[in-house]
Amino acid sequence: MLNANNAARLREGVKSLETMTRFALAVLALASGVYTYLGVRSLLDGDANLVFFAAIIYSTAVSVGIYAFWTYMLRFVPLIRDAGRRWALGGIMVIGSLMIVAMSSWLNAAALAGSAALEQHLATTLEGYSADLDQAHSNALGAQSLLPDVQRASERFSRLAAEERASGALTGTSGAGSVVQLLSQMSAQLNGLGDSIVSSRDTVADLFASGSAHLATMRELVSAPGDVQPRADKFAAEAVALTGVVAALEETSVASSVERAAEDLSLGFIAPVADGGTADLVQRQDQVMARVFTSVQAQSEALSTAAGKILAQPEVAPRRFVPLSTAEAVIIYAADFVPSWAGAISIDLLPVVLVFVLSVVYSAASREARALDLADRITAAEMMRSVALYREMTLGDEHADELEEPAPAQTEAPPERQQPTPGSATGGAQDDTTVTPLDPAKRGRPNS
């Protein structure tokens, strides 16, 4: 009897919750339609009225579709007992859920986290531009690191020229001869190379300051309050200007100029003719100029190697800012907005839980009903209908007996041969030969 009560209570509970289920399903469909409207409106461009009506129509279609689909699932899935058909409906429910996610959930996520996703896109792009500016500035400053080497070489040649002029430190004869002229020539070339490096330093500093100003403006746009779309437009303008600054820094680097100048030191070396007054002095001058040429070659190789390492650094690839809509930003940066995606999908797929609950409840009610005896499974209404049917059938049999023709007269048997038979209306019985057979075709209810 306890099982009977439980089965009845389960069925009554499901019936009492039908109104609540419809109400909850309608609210969820309406909520999904509202957020779908917000997501669609951010995607459409054109006349404001056209965008409004298009978004309303789409969101209404989504709400009706979600309500109808889950109404069908709630109505039929819990009642199916056959395993094959239940799997078929389960597959249909999965396909329908995927379609709902495709047409509604991602737009719900765009409405919930679209602005934050677009700001995330701006912040990520800003990091890339900041890295590009730093790399371009580093490449431009790489040539500046060659300046101390160039200045030391220039000072060394200038000092040797002064010593040779004053005391003849190299040739043993003081005066301004061919050796002094050659050393002064090498010092002047290196001084010119150093001046070009120094002049580029100011240009690099100005460009880096300009790029830093653009980055500061872009950072303010990322974190500023208000609508994100106007800020994104201003961000794009600043990004274009910053790209020009980065390209200018790449072109400002004098590393290639230093490399060519270093090669010219040895390739363009022109030793003057020894002008000594005696053959011995001429010979000494030639020996000193040969040693100067060797030193110039070594210095040229060192500067060329250093400049080559700077030039071997990767160049900054041009970066292009790609504007995104809120829906596109939500999809691209989905991993950063998992809670928003979970909420958007839950609005659309929460009825799956209701389908499972009803399936479990119906299954439990059917299992407990099958465990009951036949008498326990018959309700009072069914019992009353059974009794009424029995009475109608009994009344029909009595009428049928009255309509039967009387049997032919039989010779009454001697009293001693009569034997009572059970089931006789009078308590007695007749012999089998006196029983009138009834035609089964004539049995039935009268037409009256």
C-alpha positions in Angstrom: 0.0 0.0 0.0 2.9 2.3 0.6 4.1 1.8 -2.9 0.6 2.8 -4.1 0.7 6.0 -2.1 4.2 6.9 -3.4 3.3 6.3 -7.1 0.2 8.4 -6.7 2.1 11.2 -4.9 4.7 11.3 -7.6 2.1 11.6 -10.4 0.2 14.2 -8.4 3.4 16.1 -7.8 4.2 16.2 -11.5 0.7 17.3 -12.3 0.8 20.1 -9.7 4.1 21.5 -11.1 2.9 21.7 -14.7 2.0 25.4 -14.3 5.2 26.2 -12.6 7.2 24.4 -15.3 5.5 26.3 -18.1 6.1 29.6 -16.3 9.8 28.8 -15.7 10.2 27.8 -19.3 8.5 31.0 -20.5 10.7 33.2 -18.3 13.9 31.4 -19.5 12.9 31.8 -23.1 12.1 35.5 -22.6 15.4 36.1 -20.8 17.3 34.4 -23.7 15.4 36.5 -26.2 16.3 39.8 -24.4 20.0 39.0 -24.3 19.8 37.8 -27.9 18.3 41.1 -28.9 21.2 43.0 -27.3 23.7 40.8 -29.0 22.1 41.1 -32.4 21.8 44.8 -32.1 25.6 45.1 -31.6 26.2 43.2 -34.9 23.8 45.0 -37.2 24.6 48.3 -39.0 22.4 50.7 -40.8 19.3 52.6 -40.1 18.4 52.6 -36.4 14.7 51.6 -37.1 15.8 48.8 -39.4 18.3 47.5 -36.8 15.7 47.7 -34.1 13.0 45.7 -35.9 15.5 43.2 -37.3 16.8 42.5 -33.8 13.3 42.3 -32.3 12.2 39.8 -35.0 15.3 37.6 -34.5 15.1 37.6 -30.7 11.3 36.8 -30.9 12.0 33.9 -33.2 14.6 32.6 -30.8 12.3 32.8 -27.8 9.5 31.0 -29.5 11.8 28.4 -30.8 13.4 27.7 -27.4 10.0 27.6 -25.7 8.5 25.2 -28.3 11.5 22.9 -28.4 11.7 22.4 -24.7 7.9 22.1 -24.4 8.1 19.1 -26.8 11.0 17.6 -24.9 9.3 18.0 -21.5 6.1 16.5 -22.8 7.4 13.4 -24.6 10.9 12.4 -23.4 9.8 11.4 -19.8 7.0 9.2 -21.2 9.0 7.2 -23.6 9.9 3.7 -22.2 11.4 2.0 -25.2 15.3 2.3 -25.1 15.7 2.8 -28.8 13.2 5.6 -29.0 14.5 7.2 -25.9 18.0 7.3 -27.4 16.5 8.8 -30.6 14.9 11.6 -28.6 18.1 12.1 -26.7 19.9 12.6 -30.0 17.3 15.0 -31.1 17.7 16.9 -27.9 21.4 17.1 -28.3 21.1 18.4 -31.9 18.5 21.0 -30.7 20.7 22.1 -27.9 23.6 22.7 -30.3 21.3 24.7 -32.6 20.2 26.8 -29.6 23.8 27.5 -28.6 24.6 28.5 -32.2 21.7 30.8 -32.7 21.3 32.3 -29.2 24.0 31.4 -26.5 26.9 33.2 -28.2 24.8 36.3 -28.6 23.8 36.1 -25.0 27.5 35.9 -24.1 28.1 38.9 -26.3 25.5 40.9 -24.4 26.8 39.8 -21.0 30.6 40.2 -21.6 30.9 42.0 -25.0 32.2 45.2 -23.7 34.7 43.5 -21.4 35.9 41.3 -24.3 36.4 44.3 -26.5 38.4 46.0 -23.8 40.4 42.7 -23.5 41.1 42.9 -27.2 42.3 46.5 -26.9 44.5 45.6 -23.9 46.1 42.6 -25.8 46.7 44.8 -28.8 48.3 47.5 -26.7 50.7 44.9 -25.2 51.8 44.0 -28.8 52.3 47.6 -29.8 54.3 48.3 -26.6 56.6 45.3 -27.4 57.0 46.6 -30.9 58.1 50.0 -29.8 60.5 48.6 -27.2 62.1 46.3 -29.8 62.4 49.1 -32.4 63.9 51.4 -29.8 66.3 48.6 -28.8 67.4 48.1 -32.4 67.9 51.8 -32.9 70.0 52.0 -29.7 72.1 49.0 -30.7 74.1 51.2 -33.0 74.6 53.6 -30.1 76.6 50.9 -28.4 79.2 51.1 -31.1 80.0 54.8 -30.4 82.5 54.1 -27.5 84.5 51.7 -29.8 84.5 54.3 -32.6 85.5 57.1 -30.3 88.3 55.1 -28.7 89.8 54.2 -32.2 89.6 57.8 -33.3 91.3 59.0 -30.2 94.0 56.4 -30.5 94.8 57.4 -34.1 94.7 61.1 -33.1 97.0 60.5 -30.2 99.5 58.6 -32.3 99.5 61.4 -34.9 100.2 64.0 -32.2 103.0 61.9 -30.7 104.5 61.3 -34.1 104.3 65.1 -34.8 105.8 66.1 -31.5 108.5 63.4 -30.9 108.6 61.0 -33.8 107.3 58.2 -31.6 106.7 56.0 -34.6 109.4 56.8 -37.2 112.0 58.3 -34.8 111.8 61.6 -36.6 109.4 64.3 -35.4 107.4 66.5 -37.8 104.3 66.4 -39.9 105.1 63.8 -42.5 103.2 61.0 -44.3 102.6 59.0 -41.1 101.1 61.9 -39.3 98.9 62.6 -42.4 97.7 59.0 -42.5 96.9 58.8 -38.8 95.0 62.1 -38.9 93.1 60.8 -41.9 91.9 57.7 -40.0 91.0 59.7 -37.0 88.9 62.1 -39.0 87.0 59.2 -40.7 86.3 57.7 -37.3 85.2 61.0 -35.9 82.8 61.5 -38.8 81.3 58.0 -38.1 81.0 58.9 -34.4 79.2 62.1 -35.2 76.6 60.3 -37.3 75.9 58.0 -34.4 75.6 60.8 -32.0 73.3 62.8 -34.3 71.0 59.7 -34.6 70.7 59.5 -30.8 68.6 62.6 -30.6 66.3 61.4 -33.4 65.8 58.1 -31.7 65.0 59.8 -28.4 62.4 62.0 -30.0 60.8 59.2 -31.8 60.7 57.0 -28.7 59.1 59.9 -26.7 56.5 60.3 -29.4 55.7 56.6 -29.4 55.5 56.6 -25.6 53.0 59.4 -25.8 50.8 57.4 -28.2 51.0 54.4 -25.8 50.0 56.5 -22.9 46.9 57.7 -24.8 46.0 54.1 -25.8 46.3 53.0 -22.2 43.9 55.7 -21.1 41.4 54.6 -23.8 41.5 51.0 -22.6 40.7 51.8 -19.0 38.5 54.8 -19.5 34.8 54.6 -18.5 32.0 54.9 -21.0 30.9 53.2 -24.2 33.7 51.0 -25.5 33.0 51.5 -29.2 34.0 55.2 -29.5 37.1 54.4 -27.4 38.0 51.6 -29.9 37.8 54.1 -32.8 40.2 56.5 -31.1 42.4 53.5 -30.2 42.6 52.6 -33.8 43.8 56.1 -34.8 46.5 56.0 -32.1 47.6 52.6 -33.3 48.1 53.9 -36.8 50.2 56.7 -35.6 52.3 54.4 -33.4 52.9 52.1 -36.3 54.5 55.0 -38.2 56.7 55.8 -35.2 57.9 52.2 -35.0 58.7 52.2 -38.7 60.7 55.4 -38.4 62.7 54.0 -35.5 63.6 51.0 -37.7 64.8 53.3 -40.4 66.7 55.5 -37.9 69.1 52.8 -36.9 72.7 53.6 -38.1 73.9 50.0 -37.7 74.0 49.5 -41.4 75.8 52.8 -41.9 78.4 51.8 -39.3 79.0 48.5 -41.0 79.6 50.2 -44.4 81.8 52.9 -42.8 83.8 50.2 -41.1 84.3 48.3 -44.3 85.5 51.5 -46.0 88.2 52.0 -43.4 90.1 49.1 -44.9 88.8 48.9 -48.4 89.3 52.6 -49.0 92.6 52.8 -47.2 95.0 55.0 -49.3 98.5 55.3 -47.9 100.3 58.5 -48.8 103.7 58.4 -50.4 106.6 58.5 -48.0 108.1 62.0 -48.0 111.1 61.4 -45.9 114.3 63.4 -46.8 116.5 60.3 -46.6 116.1 56.7 -47.7 116.2 55.5 -44.2 113.4 57.8 -43.1 111.3 56.7 -46.2 111.8 53.1 -45.2 110.8 53.7 -41.7 107.7 55.6 -42.8 106.7 52.7 -45.1 107.0 50.3 -42.2 104.9 52.5 -39.9 102.2 52.9 -42.6 102.0 49.1 -43.1 101.5 48.7 -39.3 98.8 51.4 -39.4 97.1 49.6 -42.3 97.1 46.4 -40.2 95.6 48.2 -37.3 92.9 49.8 -39.5 92.0 46.4 -40.9 91.6 45.0 -37.4 89.5 47.9 -36.3 87.4 47.6 -39.4 86.7 44.0 -38.8 85.8 44.6 -35.2 83.3 47.3 -36.0 81.8 45.3 -38.9 81.3 42.3 -36.7 79.6 44.4 -34.0 77.4 46.1 -36.5 76.5 42.8 -38.1 75.3 41.4 -34.8 73.0 44.4 -34.4 71.7 44.0 -37.9 71.1 40.3 -37.2 68.4 41.1 -34.7 64.9 40.5 -35.9 63.2 43.5 -37.4 59.8 44.6 -36.1 57.1 43.3 -38.3 54.4 45.8 -39.2 51.4 45.4 -36.9 47.8 46.2 -38.1 45.0 46.8 -35.6 41.9 44.8 -36.4 38.7 46.2 -35.0 36.3 43.6 -33.6 32.6 43.6 -32.7 31.6 42.6 -29.2 30.3 39.2 -30.5 33.6 38.5 -32.3 35.6 39.6 -29.3 33.7 37.2 -27.0 34.4 34.3 -29.3 38.1 35.1 -29.8 38.7 35.7 -26.0 36.2 33.0 -24.8 38.8 31.5 -22.5 38.9 34.7 -20.5 35.2 34.8 -20.1 34.2 31.3 -19.1 31.7 32.4 -16.4 29.9 34.6 -18.9 29.7 31.8 -21.4 28.5 29.4 -18.7 25.7 31.8 -17.7 24.7 32.4 -21.4 24.5 28.7 -22.1 22.7 27.9 -18.9 19.9 30.3 -19.7 19.2 28.3 -22.9 19.9 24.7 -21.7 18.6 24.8 -18.1 15.4 23.0 -19.3 17.6 19.9 -19.9 17.6 19.5 -16.1 13.8 19.7 -16.0 13.6 17.0 -18.6 15.9 14.7 -16.6 14.0 15.3 -13.4 10.7 14.4 -15.1 12.2 11.3 -16.6 13.5 10.1 -13.3 10.1 10.8 -11.6 8.1 9.1 -14.2 10.4 6.1 -14.2 10.2 5.8 -10.4 6.4 6.1 -10.5 6.2 3.3 -13.1 8.6 1.1 -11.3 6.6 1.3 -8.0 3.3 0.8 -9.8 4.6 -2.4 -11.5 5.5 -3.8 -8.0 1.8 -3.6 -6.8 -0.8 -6.3 -6.9 -3.6 -5.9 -9.5 -6.0 -5.0 -6.7 -3.8 -2.3 -5.4 -3.4 -0.8 -8.8 -7.1 -0.4 -9.4 -8.5 3.0 -8.4 -12.0 3.6 -6.9 -13.3 4.9 -10.2 -12.0 1.9 -12.1 -13.6 -0.4 -9.5 -17.0 1.4 -9.8 -16.9 1.1 -13.6 -16.1 -2.6 -13.3 -19.0 -3.2 -11.0 -21.4 -1.3 -13.3 -20.2 -3.3 -16.3 -20.6 -6.6 -14.4 -24.2 -5.6 -13.5 -25.0 -4.8 -17.1 -23.6 -8.1 -18.2 -25.5 -10.0 -15.6 -28.7 -8.2 -16.4 -28.2 -9.0 -20.1 -27.8 -12.7 -19.3 -31.1 -12.8 -17.3 -33.0 -11.1 -20.2 -31.5 -13.6 -22.6 -32.8 -16.6 -20.5 -36.3 -15.1 -20.4 -36.3 -14.8 -24.2 -35.4 -18.4 -24.7 -38.2 -20.8 -26.0 -39.6 -23.2 -23.4 -38.3 -26.7 -23.6 -40.5 -29.6 -24.7 -42.5 -31.3 -22.0 -40.7 -34.2 -20.5 -42.1 -37.1 -18.6 -41.5 -36.4 -15.0 -39.2 -38.9 -13.6 -40.1 -40.9 -10.6 -39.4 -39.2 -7.4 -36.8 -41.7 -6.4 -34.7 -41.0 -9.5 -34.6 -37.2 -9.0 -31.3 -35.9 -7.6 -30.5 -32.4 -6.5 -27.8 -30.6 -8.4 -25.8 -27.7 -7.2 -26.6 -24.4 -9.1 -30.2 -25.2 -9.6 -32.6 -22.3 -8.9 -35.0 -24.5 -6.9 -32.4 -26.5 -5.1 -33.2 -29.5 -7.3 -31.7 -30.6 -10.6 -32.8 -32.2 -13.8 -31.2 -35.0 -15.8 -28.8 -33.9 -18.6 -31.4 -34.9 -21.1 -33.8 -32.3 -19.7 -31.4 -29.3 -20.0 -32.2 -27.1 -22.9 -29.0 -26.1 -24.7 -28.6 -22.4 -25.4 -27.4 -21.0 -28.6 -24.3 -18.8 -28.0 -25.3 -16.6 -30.8 -28.6 -15.7 -29.1 -26.9 -14.7 -25.8 -26.5 -11.0 -25.4 -28.2 -7.9 -24.2 -31.7 -7.1 -25.3 -32.3 -4.2 -27.7 -34.5 -2.5 -25.2 
